[in-house]
Amino acid sequence: MSVFDKKANAFYNRIPEWVFIALIIICFAALLLSLYWGITGLAKGQRLLNVFGIFTSIFGIAIFAMFYCMDRQKGQEMPGQFDHELSLVESSQRTALTALMNETNTDPKDVQLVAYWKMNHHPGKFVVCIQKGNVIALQIKDKPVSDMKNISALQKLNWMILTNCKLQTLSGLHLPALQRLYVNNNQLKNLDGIVHSPDLQWLEYSGNPMEDSSAAKRITDKNLYAN
C-alpha cells in the first residue's frame, strides 16, 4: 500500500513508478485470463483444479476491487461524520456564527461547510467545519474581524484561520480546545490571548507588525510550532 508513498523508506521507492503500474496491469490481466480458463475448463475435465483456479482468480480480483474502492474513498468523509447544515449547529454556537456573519457581511448562502481536512489551503472566505452540532474549524479570509467575543463562544473550535482580517488583537480569546491557529497578515502587535489555549500545537502569525511574541513561549505544550 505504500508503493506510491514517497515518504516511505523502502527499497522499492528506487524502482520507477511505471514498473509497478505495468506489474499491476499484468497481474490483473493474468487473473482475468485465469478466471476465463477456469470457467471454460470445467467442461473439459479436472473440475477440482478448475474450481480451485476460479476461486483463487475471483479472490485476487476481489482484492484489486477492494484496493480500488479504498483509493476512490481516500479523502472522502464517512456518512454522518460532518454536518453540512448550519441549522444543525448547537444554538449558542449558531448565535455566535450568525453574529460573525453579520460582522463580516457574509450571506449565509456564501458560507462553505466542509470536511475537517479540507480546511487546509481552502480558498473560501468563510469556511466552517461542523461535527455533531459543534463548530470545530473556522476560516475567515479578507473580511474584517474586530474582536474575539463571538469566536470565543465556539468552545469546541480546534482549528482557526483568520487571514487578512485587519485583526488588531487576540485579547479575549478563550478557546481551550484550540490546536491550530493561523493569524497571518493582520495588524497584531502581540499574541495575548493564546495563553488560554493550552493545547495549541501549531501557530502561524507572519505578516503582522509584531512587537511582542513572548506569549507563544508561555504555552505549556513544549512541542508548539510557531512561525
N, C-alpha and C positions, 0 to 999 in steps of 0.2 A: 504493500500500500504506500510505501514511502519512495517508490521508484522515481516519482517526479518531484519529490521534496528535496530541493537543492540544499536545505539546511541539514539534511540527514548525512552523517559522516559514515558513508558506506562505500565499498569498492565499486559498486555498480554505478555510482554517480560519475565515474570517469568514462563510462560507456555512453556513446551518443544516444540521444533520446529516440532517434529514428529506429535504432536496433530493437528497442523494446516494443515500439509500435508495430514493427514488422513481425516480431515474435507473437504478439497478441493476435494479430490478424491470422497468422499461420496456424496458431493453436485453435482459434475459434473455427477456422475452415476445416481443420482436421477433426474436430468434434462433430461438426455437421456431416462430414463425409462418413465418419464412423457410425453416426446415427442412421444415415442412409443405407450403408452396407448391412447394419444390423437388422433393419426392417426388411430389406429385400432378401436377406439371407435366411430369414425364418422359414421361407418356403423351400429352401434348398437343403435342409437338414442341419444338424448340430445346433439344435434350438437352444440348448442351455447356454452355449457360448454366445450366441447371438442375443439372447435375452440379457445376459450379463453386459454385453457391449452396449446394448440400447440403454440399460440402466446407468452405466458409467458415463455415457455420452450426455444423457439428459442431466445427470448430476453436474457435469462440467459446464454445460450450457447454463444451468441454473446459477452457478457461481458467477459466471460472466454477467448474467442478468442482474444479480444482486449487487455486484460492484458498480454496474452501470447506473442502477437506481440510486445507490449511495452517492455517486458522483453528481447525479442530477439534483439531489436533495441538499447537496452541500451549500451552506449559506442560507438555506431556507428555514423559516421558523416552523415549529410544530403547531398543529391546530390548537388554538386556545392559549398559546404561550404568551402572546401580547394582545392588548386590546387596541382596536382601531376605531373607536368612537369616543369622542370627548365626553359624551353623556355617561360613560361608564366610570369616569373618574370620581373618586370619593368627594363628597360635597364641599368640604373646606378647601381641598386642593383645587377643585373646579372653580371655586370662587377666586382663588389666587391666580389661576391661569387666565380667567376672564379679565381680571384687573391688569395682568401683564399684557394681554392682547390689546386692551384699551390704551395702556400706556405707550405701547409701541405701534399703535394704529394698524393692528393686524386683524384682518377679517377672519372669522373662524373657518371659513372655507379655504383659506390660504395656509392653515396650519397643517403640516405634514406629519402623519403618525407612522412611525417606522419601527422595525426591529432594533434591538439594542445595538448590535454590532454594526448596523448601517449608519449609526451616528458619525462614525469616523469619516472625515472628509466629505460629509454630506453638503451639497451646495445650497440647500434650503435656508431661508432666512428665519423661519420659526418652525423648529422641528421638535417633536415630543415623542418619547417612548413611554408607553403605559403598560404596566403589568399588574394584574389583579387589582385594578382600581387605583393604583399608585403611580404617580409620575416618577420614573426612575432615571430619566435622562432628558435634558433640555438644551436646545441650541437656539440662540438668538444672534443673528448677524446683521450688521448695517442698520440697526434700529436702536434708538436711544433708550437706555435704561438708567433711571436716576438713582435708585436705591435698592437695597436687598430685602425690603419689607415683604413684598409679595413672594419673592423667590424663597425666603426662609420659611414660608408656610408649606413648602413642598418637602416635608421632613424625610421622605424616602428617597430623595434625589441622590443618585450615585455618581452621575456624570453631568457636568455642566460646561457649556461652551458659550461664552459671551465675547464675541469678536467685533471690534469696531462699533461699540455701542455707546461711545462717549462716556463710559463709566468712570466716575471720579473717586469712588470709594467702595471698599468691601466691608466697611463698618456696618455692623448689624447682621452680618452673615452668620446664621446658626443652622448648619446642616450637618448633623452628626454622622450621617451615612455617606457623606460625600467622599469619593475616592479619586476622581479625576476632575481637574479644574483647568480650563483654558480661558484666559482673560487677555489675550493678545490684542495689541493695537487699540488701547483705551487711553485714559488720562489718569491712571493710577500713580500715586506717589509713594504708597506703601501697601502692604499686604495685610493690614489689620483686619481681622475677621476670620482668617483661615485657621486661627488657633482653636476655633470652635468646631473644627472638622478634624479630629484627632486621627482618623483613619485615612487621611489624604495620602495618596501614593504617587500621584502624577500632577505636576503643576507647571503650567506654561504662562509666562507673563511678559514676553518680549514685546517691544513696540510701545512701552509705557515710559513716561518721564520719571522713572523710579528713583526715589531718594533714600528709601529705607526698605530693604527686603529681609530684615532680620526675623520677621515673623515666621518665615519658612524654616528657620533653624529651631524654632520652638515646638514644631510638630513632633509628637512623641515617636512617630514611625521613623526609624533611622534609615529606612530604605526609600524615603521620599526622593523622587526625581524632580528637580526644579530647574527650569530654564527660562 
